[in-house]
């Protein structure tokens, strides 16, 4: 069975924005940024995983942060606009995938019901010519009884 965070990472890697960055050598990690100039990471956020209980299983929610560490100049409005545009485009991509029901593959009978952006992209910190920006995502899925997360 594929861990949900791995399924999300694999799914996000199919996004043309992320895929083109990886072709340029940008790393995509799980659970933390290393401080490299250009990188992405997906991490779990704490939350109650059970949305609703059914006789046959549960509807579940997972919250994630997709973070980036990139070059940044507070004096460059074009660089700031490009960074903001990246998060806007990523949000649009997630919405299109959700509408098309093109979801991460979880396996073991778990059925994804939706993926959505739960907060727009924003800069968390900026210093020394780099910034850390992030966006929050939610994965909702059905898990039958007896399947492991």
N, C-alpha and C positions, 0 to 999 in steps of 0.2 A: 504494500500500500504506500502511496506517495504521501509524505507529510504535507499538510495544507500549505505551509510556508514555501516548500519546494515547488509545489504546483503553481502557486502565485508567482514565484520568481521565474519559472519556466514560461508561464503565460505572458508576463510582462516583457520578457526577452523577445517575444514575437512582435512587440510594438515597433514599428519602423524607427521611431525616435531613439529608442533604447538600442535596437539592433545596429543602427548606423554608428552610434557612439561606441559600441563594442567593436565594430570593425575598425574604428580609429584607436583601439587599444584601451578603452575605458573599462575598468573592472566592474563587475556586478556581484556584490557579496551578499551574504546572509548574516543578519544580526550584528551589524556594526560597520562603521567606516574606519579605515585605518589611518586616514590623514593624507593619503595620496592626493595629488592635485586634482585628478579627475577620477571620480568613482561614484558608483551607486550602491545602495544597500537596502534590503528589505528586512524589517524587524517586526516582531510581534508587539502588540500593545495589550496591556492587561484589560480584561473585560469578562463579564459573565458569559460563558460560551453558549448557554442554553436559552433560546428564545421561547420555545414552546415544546411541551412534551406531548407525544402521541402514544397510543397503544403500541404502535409498530416501530417507533423511533423518536428522534428529536429534530427540531429545526434549530440550527446552530449559527452563531455569528463569530467571526474572527475579525479583529481590527489589526491593521498594519500601518506602518510608516514606510514610505518609499523616500529615502533621503539621498541627496547628492552632495558631493564636495567638488566645487568647481572654481575656476579662476573668476575673480570678481574685482571690479574697481568701482568704488562709490562715485567716482568722477565721470564714469562712462555711461551716459544714458542709453547708448545703443546696446551696450553689453547688458545693462539692466533690463531693457526691453526684450532682448533675446532670451534671457533667463526666464522672465515672466511668460513669454510666448511659449517656451518649452512646456511649462506646467499647464498652460491653457490648452495646448495641443494634446498633451497627455490626457487631460480630463476629457477632451472630445473623443479621443481614441477609446478610453474606457467606456464612455457612454455608447459609442457605436458598437463595441463588442457586446455590451449588455443587451442592447436592442436586438442584435443579431443572434443572441444566445450563444455566442462564442465564448465559452467559459474555461477556466482552468480545469484540468482533468484530475480528479481526486482519487478515483478508483474505489474498490471495495464496496460498491453499491451506493456510495455517497453521491448525491446529486446536487450540483450547484444550482441555486435558485436566482442568484444575482451577484454582481460585483458593482460597487459604486464608490465614487469619490466622496468622502465625508468631510473633507476640508480642502479648500483650494491651496495651491502651492504657495509657500511663503518662505522668506529667509529667516532662519533661526539665529544665525550668527554670521558676522562678516568681520574678518581681520586679516592682516598681512597679505592682502591681494587674493584671498580666497573667501568663499562663503559656503555655508552649509544651508541648504534649502530642503524642504520636505513637503510632502503631500500625504494625507491620510486616506486609506482605502478600507472598505468593508467587504467581506466575503460572507454570503449567507448560503447555507447548504442544508440539505436534509441528510441525516445519518440514521440508517436503520439500526434497530437493536442488535447488539452483538458485534457491530463494526467498531474498530478502534479509530481514534483520531490520529 
